[in-house]
Amino acid sequence: MSLNQSVNRGTDIMNDGDNMSHTPGPWILSGNTRTWGVESEDGDTLIANDIGNHANACLIASAPELLATLYDLVAEIKGNHDWRGDEYLSTLIPMADAAIAKAEGRRA
């Protein structure tokens, strides 16, 4: 799978038998300089509204791509590297797993 395919799929992978699903990405910003919203790219689904901080709205809008990228990075490292023997990765991978669990609504 290419990087673009991975990022563009949003988080459709969460819909494959997991106990949670959400609107697939990408998500986009809407609104003005005082209040922001986040919606599906096709505009059919409102993800969040009345967000008073532009930076928070940007973070929410980027969530599907961030999660999909994190899935791919963790899978690549776990599948192709001896990460448990690496001091940095042996700290980072459990943190990434915890972030994925949080995004999926699971306990880390």
C-alpha positions in Angstrom: 0.0 0.0 0.0 1.4 3.4 -0.9 1.6 6.2 1.5 -1.1 8.2 -0.3 -3.4 5.1 -0.2 -2.8 4.8 3.5 -3.4 8.4 4.4 -6.4 8.7 2.0 -8.2 5.8 3.4 -8.8 7.7 6.6 -9.7 5.3 9.3 -11.9 2.9 7.4 -9.8 0.1 9.0 -11.6 0.8 12.3 -14.8 -0.4 10.7 -13.5 -4.0 10.1 -14.9 -5.8 13.2 -13.8 -3.5 15.9 -16.3 -2.4 18.5 -16.3 1.2 17.3 -16.7 2.9 14.0 -16.8 6.6 13.0 -17.1 8.7 10.0 -14.2 7.9 7.6 -11.8 10.7 6.8 -10.8 12.9 5.4 -12.5 15.6 7.5 -12.4 19.3 6.7 -12.7 22.6 8.5 -15.7 24.8 8.2 -16.7 28.0 9.8 -15.1 31.5 10.2 -12.6 33.3 12.4 -14.8 33.1 15.6 -16.1 29.6 15.6 -15.1 26.5 13.7 -16.6 23.2 12.7 -15.4 19.9 11.3 -17.3 17.9 8.8 -16.8 15.0 6.4 -15.2 15.9 3.1 -18.5 15.5 1.3 -20.2 17.8 3.8 -22.8 15.2 4.6 -21.7 14.6 8.2 -21.0 17.2 10.9 -18.2 15.8 13.1 -18.0 18.7 15.6 -19.2 22.3 15.7 -18.9 25.5 17.7 -15.1 24.9 18.3 -13.8 28.3 19.5 -10.1 27.6 18.9 -8.8 27.2 15.4 -5.8 25.0 16.5 -8.3 22.6 18.2 -10.4 22.5 15.1 -7.4 21.7 13.0 -6.4 18.9 15.3 -9.8 17.3 15.2 -10.0 17.6 11.4 -6.7 15.8 11.1 -7.6 12.9 13.4 -8.5 10.3 10.7 -5.2 10.9 8.8 -3.1 11.0 12.0 -4.7 7.7 13.3 -4.3 5.9 9.9 -0.6 7.0 9.8 0.0 5.9 13.3 -1.5 2.5 12.6 0.8 2.1 9.6 3.9 3.2 11.5 3.3 0.9 14.4 2.5 -2.0 12.0 5.7 -1.3 10.0 7.9 -1.1 13.1 6.4 -4.1 14.8 6.5 -6.2 11.7 10.0 -5.3 10.4 12.2 -4.2 13.3 13.5 -5.5 16.6 11.9 -2.6 18.4 11.9 -4.2 21.9 15.7 -4.0 21.9 15.7 -0.4 21.0 15.4 2.0 24.0 13.7 4.7 22.1 11.2 2.5 20.2 10.5 0.3 23.2 9.2 3.5 24.9 7.5 4.9 21.8 5.6 1.9 20.6 3.6 1.4 23.8 2.8 5.1 23.8 1.5 4.8 20.2 -0.5 1.7 21.1 -2.1 3.6 24.0 -3.0 6.5 21.7 -4.6 4.1 19.2 -6.6 2.5 22.0 -7.8 5.9 23.2 -8.8 6.8 19.7 -10.8 3.5 19.4 -12.5 4.1 22.7 -10.6 1.2 24.4 -8.4 1.2 27.5 -4.7 1.3 26.9 
